[in-house]
Amino acid sequence: MRTIVFAAAAAALLASAGAAFAQMPAPADLIKNWDKDGDGAVSKEEWTAAGRQAERFDLIDANKDGKITAAELEAAMAAMRQRQGG
C-alpha cells in the first residue's frame, strides 16, 4: 500500500513540474516584456534594472555580445529543463 501511495505522490509531483514549465511564457514573449528600448534583445542594464542577477545574464548570453536574444533564452531554458529531467 505504501508503494502505491508513494508512486501516486511521485507521479503528481512530476505532473505538476511539467505543468509549471508548460505554463511559462514563450522566450520571445519574455524578451518583449523585458526589452525596454525595443531593440529585440535584453541588455545587461535592462536585465539588472528589473532586479535580476547579473551572473544569470552572463550564463544566458551565449555569444557574450552583451544582449540576450529569444534564441539564447530558449536555449538556456531548454538546458534547464534537461538538467531537471524534463
Backbone bond lengths (Angstrom), bond angles and torsions (degrees), N, CA, C in turn:
res aa  C-N    CA-C-N  psi(-1)  N-CA   C-N-CA  omega(-1)  CA-C   N-CA-C  phi
1 M - - - 1.448 - - 1.529 111.01 -
2 R 1.345 116.83 -41.58 1.456 120.18 179.27 1.528 111.12 -60.74
3 T 1.322 116.07 -37.36 1.459 120.30 -179.74 1.518 110.92 -62.91
4 I 1.317 116.36 -41.55 1.462 120.28 179.55 1.522 110.52 -65.06
5 V 1.321 117.31 -43.53 1.463 120.97 179.57 1.525 109.95 -64.35
6 F 1.330 116.84 -43.59 1.461 120.67 179.43 1.526 110.44 -63.16
7 A 1.315 117.22 -44.13 1.466 121.49 179.78 1.526 110.90 -63.11
8 A 1.308 117.00 -40.71 1.462 120.61 178.93 1.529 110.71 -65.91
9 A 1.324 116.72 -40.85 1.467 120.34 178.73 1.526 110.57 -65.53
10 A 1.320 116.95 -41.83 1.458 120.87 179.03 1.528 110.61 -64.03
11 A 1.316 117.04 -42.19 1.462 120.86 179.04 1.525 110.93 -63.66
12 A 1.309 116.87 -40.32 1.467 120.40 178.90 1.521 110.82 -65.66
13 L 1.322 116.91 -39.82 1.458 120.91 179.17 1.525 110.79 -64.45
14 L 1.308 116.86 -44.81 1.462 120.83 178.82 1.526 111.42 -64.33
15 A 1.303 116.84 -40.20 1.467 120.76 179.36 1.524 110.55 -64.28
16 S 1.327 116.77 -40.82 1.463 119.11 -179.43 1.520 110.98 -69.23
17 A 1.328 118.11 -34.27 1.467 120.63 177.24 1.521 109.92 -65.79
18 G 1.306 116.89 -42.11 1.458 120.85 177.83 1.512 111.72 -64.17
19 A 1.311 116.48 -38.38 1.457 120.82 179.34 1.528 110.48 -66.28
20 A 1.315 117.31 -36.19 1.463 120.28 179.00 1.518 110.47 -62.94
21 F 1.326 117.49 -42.87 1.461 120.06 177.63 1.523 110.77 -67.04
22 A 1.313 116.93 -37.72 1.461 120.37 -178.76 1.524 111.31 -65.96
23 Q 1.325 117.95 -26.81 1.455 121.88 -177.97 1.527 113.19 -87.40
24 M 1.331 117.18 -8.56 1.459 119.80 -179.45 1.522 110.05 -67.68
25 P 1.319 117.06 141.26 1.462 119.52 176.69 1.529 110.72 -63.10
26 A 1.299 116.31 156.56 1.466 121.41 177.20 1.527 109.07 -65.76
27 P 1.337 117.39 147.34 1.476 119.92 179.11 1.530 112.79 -53.82
28 A 1.322 117.93 -39.39 1.469 120.22 179.66 1.531 110.97 -62.19
29 D 1.325 116.97 -37.32 1.466 120.35 178.30 1.524 111.21 -68.89
30 L 1.321 116.59 -38.77 1.466 120.29 177.14 1.524 110.45 -63.15
31 I 1.325 116.04 -45.27 1.464 119.83 179.46 1.528 109.97 -59.91
32 K 1.326 117.80 -43.59 1.469 120.62 178.40 1.524 111.25 -58.09
33 N 1.329 116.45 -41.23 1.469 120.24 -179.05 1.523 112.27 -69.80
34 W 1.318 116.96 -35.71 1.463 121.26 -175.40 1.521 112.93 -88.03
35 D 1.328 118.20 -19.17 1.459 123.69 -175.11 1.528 109.61 -80.86
36 K 1.294 116.85 95.14 1.470 121.20 -175.25 1.521 113.33 -79.38
37 D 1.341 118.66 -26.10 1.460 119.40 -179.28 1.529 113.50 -96.41
38 G 1.337 116.78 0.32 1.448 121.69 173.14 1.517 116.46 72.23
39 D 1.347 117.48 22.19 1.461 119.27 -179.14 1.528 113.75 -89.54
40 G 1.332 116.86 2.29 1.458 120.59 177.45 1.514 114.82 88.80
41 A 1.311 116.59 3.65 1.467 121.42 178.70 1.525 108.15 -144.59
42 V 1.327 115.60 166.91 1.466 121.03 179.17 1.519 108.80 -109.32
43 S 1.324 115.40 121.15 1.465 120.08 177.43 1.532 109.16 -80.96
44 K 1.315 114.51 167.15 1.462 119.12 178.30 1.532 110.22 -63.12
45 E 1.310 116.56 -34.26 1.469 120.57 178.88 1.526 110.40 -65.62
46 E 1.330 116.90 -44.23 1.469 120.54 177.74 1.520 110.30 -63.50
47 W 1.302 116.43 -39.88 1.471 122.82 -179.35 1.522 110.58 -62.62
48 T 1.330 117.22 -52.19 1.467 120.49 -175.38 1.532 112.07 -75.42
49 A 1.339 117.77 -28.01 1.464 120.39 177.96 1.519 111.13 -62.09
50 A 1.323 116.61 -27.22 1.466 121.01 179.40 1.528 111.39 -88.49
51 G 1.323 117.28 6.53 1.464 120.72 176.06 1.519 114.47 87.46
52 R 1.331 116.76 12.56 1.467 119.32 178.31 1.522 109.96 -85.42
53 Q 1.329 115.86 154.72 1.461 121.40 -176.74 1.522 111.88 -75.14
54 A 1.335 116.35 130.67 1.459 122.09 179.81 1.531 111.19 -60.99
55 E 1.324 117.48 -32.87 1.467 120.67 -179.53 1.527 111.06 -63.13
56 R 1.303 116.83 -38.18 1.468 120.71 178.15 1.528 110.26 -66.86
57 F 1.320 116.41 -38.65 1.459 119.88 176.96 1.525 109.66 -56.42
58 D 1.323 115.83 -47.70 1.461 120.67 -178.14 1.527 112.16 -61.94
59 L 1.327 117.17 -32.31 1.464 120.40 177.83 1.534 111.63 -72.26
60 I 1.313 117.18 -35.64 1.466 121.31 -176.01 1.529 111.49 -81.66
61 D 1.327 117.59 -33.11 1.465 122.39 -178.77 1.536 109.00 -72.31
62 A 1.325 115.87 82.23 1.467 122.10 -171.26 1.527 113.25 -62.81
63 N 1.331 117.51 -39.52 1.468 119.00 -177.66 1.528 112.94 -92.83
64 K 1.313 116.90 3.30 1.475 124.51 175.56 1.526 113.00 55.43
65 D 1.344 115.97 39.64 1.459 119.95 178.04 1.524 112.71 -95.14
66 G 1.337 116.73 3.84 1.460 120.24 178.53 1.507 114.17 85.72
67 K 1.336 116.95 9.57 1.467 121.10 178.71 1.519 109.11 -140.17
68 I 1.323 115.72 148.32 1.459 121.42 174.98 1.522 107.59 -108.73
69 T 1.323 115.02 124.10 1.461 121.06 177.46 1.531 108.95 -97.80
70 A 1.312 115.70 169.96 1.463 120.28 177.31 1.528 110.33 -61.19
71 A 1.335 117.34 -37.36 1.469 120.66 179.67 1.527 111.17 -65.10
72 E 1.329 117.12 -41.08 1.463 120.34 178.54 1.527 110.71 -66.56
73 L 1.326 116.24 -40.78 1.463 119.81 178.97 1.526 110.58 -65.86
74 E 1.329 117.29 -41.48 1.468 121.10 177.67 1.523 110.50 -60.85
75 A 1.322 117.73 -43.71 1.467 121.12 179.49 1.527 110.94 -63.02
76 A 1.323 116.62 -40.97 1.465 120.41 179.19 1.532 111.03 -66.27
77 M 1.331 116.05 -40.81 1.465 119.49 178.73 1.526 111.12 -66.90
78 A 1.328 117.49 -38.86 1.466 120.87 177.54 1.522 110.60 -64.23
79 A 1.319 117.29 -41.06 1.466 120.67 177.92 1.524 110.76 -63.78
80 M 1.332 116.85 -38.90 1.460 120.67 178.32 1.529 110.48 -64.89
81 R 1.346 116.54 -43.72 1.465 119.61 178.06 1.525 111.15 -60.98
82 Q 1.325 116.27 -40.34 1.459 119.95 -179.35 1.522 111.15 -66.50
83 R 1.334 116.59 -41.33 1.470 119.77 177.94 1.520 111.22 -62.64
84 Q 1.328 116.50 -32.79 1.459 120.60 -178.05 1.534 111.66 -88.61
85 G 1.316 116.10 6.10 1.458 119.43 175.27 1.504 115.14 82.73
86 G 1.307 118.33 19.48 1.461 119.79 -177.80 1.422 110.92 -124.26
